[in-house]
């Protein structure tokens, strides 16, 4: 294969690698056992000035049910007042891997924000990552995140959902406000996914 053709093929060979389960304090484990969502702010960002946050929750459902709720993007619209619509414009399974592309339309404090993400789920690792789609126009400068669904170490038959997100709008938004918005939105998102998985 010629070098140029090899470079063009690389995006279709993209694979993900699941990290180890995050370590939690005794206090955080107690909160999880009580049904609370644990939010861990100030995670090391990939970009200077970025805000990366991690959220963890126990879900009273098997991992397959959690993934079913996670991948139902349309169900998130009524759960999030800022989310106007979601459009999936590519969706294909290849063995244990799902490659998906989706457009997200948001309205935040009267500001319209549109971005496109590329999602890769490796079902054998029970792990999904996403990045901005470089082939589409985006109102965000940077977006990266992941979902990981693990067997719960606290309760047999339950799952532990780990969600990490880092976004950089490229706009002059105070860091404290970006942090607050990230934490609040993550907790709401996790709660919505958990409710649907447990129904």
C-alpha positions, 0 to 999 in steps of 0.5 A: 500500500502506498504511503498516502493510501496508508495514511488515509486508511489510518482513521478506520483502524483506530482502536481504543484501550480501556484504562484501569478502574479509577481508585476511590477513597473510602468516602467516595465508595460510601457515596456510591454505595448510597446511590450517589454520583461521585464527581471528581473534578480537576483531573489532569487535562490533555490540553493546557487550560482544559477542564477534565472531570470524571463521574462515577455511579453504581447502576442497578443493571447489567452492563448490557443494559447500561450500554443500551441506555448509553447508546440511546442518544435521542433519549438524552434530548428530553433529559437535558434542557440545553440539548436541542437535538442529536443526529447520528450520521454514521453508525456501523458495527465491525465485530466487537467495535462500533464506529459512530458519528453524531451531531449535537445541537445545544443552546447554552445561555442563549448561545447556539453550539454545534459540534460533531463527535466520532465515537468508537466502542470496543465491546470486548473492553466495555469501553468507548472513546470520542473525539471531535470529527475533524471533517465537520465544522465545530463550535468547540475547539476540543472535545474528548471523553470516554465511558467505561462500564465495569462489574460493580465491586459493591453489588453482584449483578450491578454495574459501575459506570465511569464517565470522563469528559474534557471540553474546550470551547475556545471562548472567554469563559471563566474557568470556574464557570466552565468547571461548574457547568461540566460537573453539573452536566455530568451528574445530570447525564449520568443520572439520566443514563442510570434511570433508563438502564434501571427501568 
